[in-house]
Amino acid sequence: MRPHLPLNALRAFEASARHLSFTLAANELSVTQAAVSQQVRMLEERLATRLFKRVPRGLALTDEGRALLPVLSDAFNRIEAVIKQFDGGRLREVLTVGVVGTFAVGWLLPRLKRFRDMHPFVELRLLTHNNLVDLAAEGLDFAVRFGAGGWPGTEGTLLLDAPLTVLCAPAVAQRLSTPGDLTRETLLRSYRADEWSLWFAAAGLEPWTLSGPVFDSSRLMVEAAVQGAGVALAPPCMFASELRRGTLVRPFQTEVSLGGYWLVWLRSRALTPGMRAFHEWALAEASGTVPAPLNER
């Protein structure tokens, strides 16, 4: 049967081994140097091996001590990290969410305070991406992506449909009486090359060759449109504040749907309480209804 190893003795050894000094370990642990020395001696007796050897300038670890130190340091660090997560009697959970930038600014950020108020035990960490994301490699619990869903290896919940329409600055809109007037404007493009051609078809227009600048973010593209650099094709639901302020105008009602914003997670991932809380909150915010429970996997 393994000997019982008192926690105080293990802590005294770990601190002494890091400092190679009983005195410095005693200062760290707020005990006397004699107490630390006694605890280390007791541990050595329990293990029937020497962990330190005396050298002219203090202490040196034996081979056995060097083997034990990293294991104990890692264990104590992990214990400390978990203890620090307790808040108000409940374990705090860090939740890392990768969010496409347009959705982050246009939808998520204005609602974050409500999530915090409802779920103070969840510490959100938000990372932005441009719809190219690897949940496993980036250590993400969730990602918000734009598209039709069904990404390999993931489960997903559709949060919002996001049809695209023409958006531009008010001064540009004054020049647009019909969709055909767009032939005289600079049309800003995203990395999805078929968006404008699909919108042209919905508006009853023959497509033409485009030469406007290409953006990897709808948020950046629409900001260029606000500044008069051209006409954007983007989801108006993500730019409600600009439309309300009048810095952005929707000149036509024609729209085309190429997908929506999805909350996705790894199919192999076990859902944590924080993940379940965020999923249910996001779906409730998006739909205005209480969501059905998310089945554990």
Solvent accessible surface area in square Angstrom, and as a share of the most:
residue,aa,sasa,rsa
1,M,243,1.09
2,R,219,0.80
3,P,69,0.43
4,H,139,0.62
5,L,58,0.29
6,P,29,0.18
7,L,113,0.56
8,N,105,0.54
9,A,0,0.00
10,L,27,0.13
11,R,75,0.27
12,A,3,0.02
13,F,0,0.00
14,E,4,0.02
15,A,0,0.00
16,S,0,0.00
17,A,4,0.03
18,R,110,0.40
19,H,68,0.30
20,L,78,0.39
21,S,25,0.16
22,F,19,0.08
23,T,77,0.45
24,L,90,0.45
25,A,0,0.00
26,A,4,0.03
27,N,105,0.54
28,E,75,0.34
29,L,48,0.24
30,S,101,0.65
31,V,73,0.42
32,T,89,0.52
33,Q,80,0.35
34,A,70,0.54
35,A,37,0.29
36,V,1,0.01
37,S,22,0.14
38,Q,110,0.49
39,Q,50,0.22
40,V,3,0.02
41,R,124,0.45
42,M,61,0.27
43,L,0,0.00
44,E,35,0.16
45,E,125,0.56
46,R,97,0.35
47,L,59,0.29
48,A,92,0.72
49,T,42,0.24
50,R,146,0.53
51,L,2,0.01
52,F,13,0.05
53,K,92,0.39
54,R,170,0.62
55,V,57,0.33
56,P,144,0.91
57,R,241,0.88
58,G,26,0.25
59,L,14,0.07
60,A,24,0.19
61,L,19,0.10
62,T,18,0.10
63,D,96,0.50
64,E,86,0.39
65,G,0,0.00
66,R,130,0.47
67,A,69,0.54
68,L,40,0.20
69,L,32,0.16
70,P,79,0.50
71,V,97,0.56
72,L,17,0.08
73,S,22,0.14
74,D,72,0.37
75,A,41,0.31
76,F,25,0.10
77,N,93,0.48
78,R,162,0.59
79,I,92,0.46
80,E,86,0.38
81,A,51,0.40
82,V,72,0.41
83,I,109,0.56
84,K,132,0.56
85,Q,51,0.23
86,F,111,0.46
87,D,69,0.36
88,G,85,0.82
89,G,77,0.74
90,R,134,0.49
91,L,81,0.40
92,R,54,0.20
93,E,32,0.14
94,V,50,0.29
95,L,0,0.00
96,T,23,0.14
97,V,0,0.00
98,G,1,0.01
99,V,0,0.00
100,V,16,0.09
101,G,16,0.15
102,T,5,0.03
103,F,2,0.01
104,A,7,0.05
105,V,70,0.40
106,G,20,0.19
107,W,12,0.04
108,L,1,0.01
109,L,89,0.44
110,P,91,0.57
111,R,56,0.20
112,L,44,0.22
113,K,145,0.61
114,R,122,0.44
115,F,3,0.01
116,R,119,0.44
117,D,91,0.47
118,M,117,0.52
119,H,35,0.16
120,P,67,0.42
121,F,19,0.08
122,V,4,0.02
123,E,56,0.25
124,L,42,0.21
125,R,128,0.47
126,L,56,0.28
127,L,86,0.43
128,T,99,0.58
129,H,22,0.10
130,N,60,0.31
131,N,16,0.08
132,L,148,0.73
133,V,24,0.14
134,D,75,0.39
135,L,9,0.04
136,A,68,0.53
137,A,83,0.64
138,E,85,0.38
139,G,54,0.52
140,L,6,0.03
141,D,17,0.09
142,F,0,0.00
143,A,0,0.00
144,V,2,0.01
145,R,32,0.12
146,F,11,0.05
147,G,13,0.12
148,A,88,0.68
149,G,20,0.19
150,G,79,0.76
151,W,42,0.15
152,P,127,0.80
153,G,38,0.36
154,T,16,0.09
155,E,39,0.18
156,G,36,0.34
157,T,25,0.15
158,L,68,0.34
159,L,14,0.07
160,L,34,0.17
161,D,97,0.50
162,A,0,0.00
163,P,34,0.21
164,L,2,0.01
165,T,0,0.00
166,V,0,0.00
167,L,0,0.00
168,C,0,0.00
169,A,8,0.06
170,P,54,0.34
171,A,65,0.50
172,V,6,0.04
173,A,17,0.14
174,Q,156,0.69
175,R,130,0.48
176,L,14,0.07
177,S,97,0.63
178,T,72,0.42
179,P,34,0.21
180,G,29,0.28
181,D,19,0.10
182,L,0,0.00
183,T,77,0.45
184,R,173,0.63
185,E,30,0.13
186,T,62,0.36
187,L,5,0.03
188,L,1,0.00
189,R,71,0.26
190,S,10,0.06
191,Y,97,0.37
192,R,61,0.22
193,A,102,0.79
194,D,74,0.38
195,E,6,0.02
196,W,8,0.03
197,S,49,0.32
198,L,68,0.34
199,W,0,0.00
200,F,2,0.01
201,A,74,0.57
202,A,57,0.44
203,A,26,0.20
204,G,68,0.65
205,L,42,0.21
206,E,147,0.66
207,P,85,0.53
208,W,74,0.26
209,T,131,0.76
210,L,37,0.18
211,S,107,0.69
212,G,5,0.05
213,P,68,0.43
214,V,86,0.49
215,F,33,0.14
216,D,78,0.40
217,S,22,0.14
218,S,17,0.11
219,R,50,0.18
220,L,99,0.49
221,M,1,0.01
222,V,2,0.01
223,E,78,0.35
224,A,17,0.13
225,A,0,0.00
226,V,39,0.22
227,Q,136,0.60
228,G,43,0.41
229,A,57,0.44
230,G,5,0.05
231,V,0,0.00
232,A,0,0.00
233,L,2,0.01
234,A,0,0.00
235,P,3,0.02
236,P,19,0.12
237,C,57,0.34
238,M,2,0.01
239,F,1,0.01
240,A,42,0.32
241,S,43,0.28
242,E,20,0.09
243,L,54,0.27
244,R,186,0.68
245,R,156,0.57
246,G,36,0.35
247,T,54,0.31
248,L,2,0.01
249,V,46,0.26
250,R,69,0.25
251,P,36,0.22
252,F,20,0.08
253,Q,143,0.63
254,T,38,0.22
255,E,77,0.35
256,V,21,0.12
257,S,78,0.51
258,L,46,0.23
259,G,16,0.15
260,G,1,0.01
261,Y,6,0.02
262,W,51,0.18
263,L,0,0.00
264,V,1,0.01
265,W,4,0.02
266,L,47,0.23
267,R,125,0.46
268,S,105,0.68
269,R,76,0.28
270,A,63,0.49
271,L,13,0.06
272,T,35,0.21
273,P,89,0.56
274,G,0,0.00
275,M,0,0.00
276,R,64,0.23
277,A,13,0.10
278,F,4,0.02
279,H,6,0.03
280,E,57,0.26
281,W,7,0.02
282,A,1,0.01
283,L,36,0.18
284,A,33,0.25
285,E,42,0.19
286,A,22,0.17
287,S,61,0.39
288,G,69,0.66
289,T,84,0.49
290,V,140,0.80
291,P,24,0.15
292,A,77,0.59
293,P,104,0.66
294,L,19,0.10
295,N,114,0.59
296,E,100,0.45
297,R,129,0.47
